[in-house]
Amino acid sequence: MLQGALAGLAAGGLYAVLAVCLTLMSRLVRVVNFAQAATGMFGGFVAVWFVSEIGLPIWLGALLGVAVGGLLSALIGWIVATWLAEADTTTRSAMTVGPLLLLISLSFILFGNKPQPFNPIIAGPAFEIGGVVISQVTVATVSMAIVVAIACKLVLARTSVGTQLRALSERPTTAELIGIPSKPLSIAVWAVTGVISAIVIIIVAPSQSNDATSLSMLIVPAAAAALLGGFRRLDLAVVGGLVLGVLSGLVAQISEVSLIRNFLPFLFIVILLLWTQRKEVWDAAR
């Protein structure tokens, strides 16, 4: 059981990082970005192409892939900031389904529909707990989730850019009237989260199902993790991702229930939604 739980931490760290990105997007630019994982996936595929077809070193191909992921995300952000600046959150979020499907289709056209031969950037064991080996990938993803969440919290709370971002998210019209550059700041948030997504996917992809659809659909467990914090709290987004990863690892070890592993994020979402609406349900029942 311990082995399964610890094995799930690598995926849990991945979910947590993406959940932090989703939470930032929701808080700062009023979007639930369904293309969050897809931009990272496409950046990762570009990195593989640079390494396998052009012959670039792994580190250089990875850097270029991360840059592509950030640019793609910034492009989507520019479209939203330009043409959907006054739209509500639902409309802005629904728009991101288009880039999600477009990037999956484009990856099929450019790279084929088979898993890509990702070269591991980080590999090997890090340490042991109770006889169970913890991989460097697990340490990297969990550490990245925690560091990104803390760094974002500090930036938002203690810097002038963070103050501007909070003003933009809470009072967008007022922020524009007092001269805060809303469009560049919004696009920057999109770009930064795109870079983060590409980095974590390139790190984890060699140990995951790394076809375009599987990597893009990581948005589902990430959204489930972000939902634990109501798409507002970074700390709970990290906790949600790690818990979901551990649960997936545990379920995979139990043959009788291993088939529901892929449905865990959906169950997680349903349970959290029912819990958040419990007061209304109980009041209606009375």
Secondary structure, DSSP 4 states (H G I P E B T S, - for coil): -HHHHHHHHHHHHHHHHHHHHHHHHHHHHS---TTHHHHHHHHHHHHHHIIIII---HHHHHHHHHHHHHHHHHHHHHHHHHHSTTS-HHHHHHHTHHHHHHHHHHHHHHH-SSPP-PPPSS-SEEEEETTEEEEHHHHHHHHHHHHHHHHHHHHHHHSHHHHHHHHHHH-HHHHHHTT--HHHHHHHHHHHHHHHHHHHHHHHGGGS--SHHHHHTTHHHHHHHHHHTTTT-HHHHHHHHHHHHHHHHHHHH-TTTGGGGGGHHHHHHHHHHHHHTHHHHHHHH-
